[in-house]
């Protein structure tokens, strides 16, 4: 449990990566009362079994788009990302940590753009398909990236959407959203003091169009793929991240304008300039 204090009520919030301390939250055998444990019900309901798995036809005319489009007004192009001569992967894996103390000196637009591209950016555009830095089941790409900007040079504070096709940011709302972001992140101070917070949503129909209920598993996995890319890219730039799965869903959705039904926030991550410290950050 972190010693970070809530920006709202002074209580200590849960942080991603904190071990559960309640034995009752561990795996349980099947039996009465399972309906009261939706996580276990979900795991069972989305299993594939050889004896019962059947094929289905895809309605290609109803396939959802693999990206969101926002109006061009206020769009901010991002600097072209670096694609070669970066830091060594093995070294980054060795050094990756979840860091919770930040210098609060701000990011450059180029740094933010590099991290966004590494997370889930375009790597190759073909005649009928575009490839990205993170894998996606069926190349359906259900994850959208939003950024709550607190301190980024040449970028107004507020919430921005990453336009993956154009490598640009589109404004969703402007203004100081630090407290609102921290409240959505289960009142965690790190979401208040970071220079920016990334929020990943899933547009569910993109994946369930092809993989009905099983697809929900895939979307959570894909958010994890993107978050790991983000963490390694940030470290390669000398920046810090801490991934956040503990969040108030409705508040996080309201922050980015998601309805919570067709699109919902799955995962978050801080992004900030590192504060030099002699204390070893937790994994």
ABEGO torsion letter per residue (X at the ends): XBABBBAAAGBBBBBBGBBBABAAABBBBBEBGAAABAAAAAAAAABBBAAABBBBBBBAAABBBABBBBBABGBBBBBBBBABGBBBAAAAAAABBBBABBAGAEBBAAAAAAAAAAAABBABBBAABBBBABBBBGGAGABBBBBBBABBBGBBBEBBBBBAAAGBBBBABBEBAAAAAAAAAGGBAAAAABABBBBBBBBAAAAAAABBAAAAAAAAAAAAAAAAAAAAAAAAAGBBBBBBABBBAAAAAAAAGBAGAABBBABBBBBBBBBBBABBBBX
